[in-house]
Amino acid sequence: MASESVHKRIERLLKEAQEAVAESDWAVVLNCAENVLRMESENKIARAYLATAGRALGFQTSSPDDP
């Protein structure tokens, strides 16, 4: 489990990503999601943001679980 400070940072990044979605700022969403996944690779919310931002920016994204 992540330390308390890492957990707080993850929460801040996810909040920032959520706010960026509302503004359609997909580069920020992508950046936040990638940063969260560097700290917690199994974070489902960050994976969803990453996929959404990737689609919006025209990237093909995949996760290790994809075939």
Secondary structure, 3 states (H helix, E strand, C coil): CCCHHHHHHHHHHHHHHHHHHHCCCHHHHHHHHHHHHHHCCCCHHHHHHHHHHHHHHCCCCCCCCCC
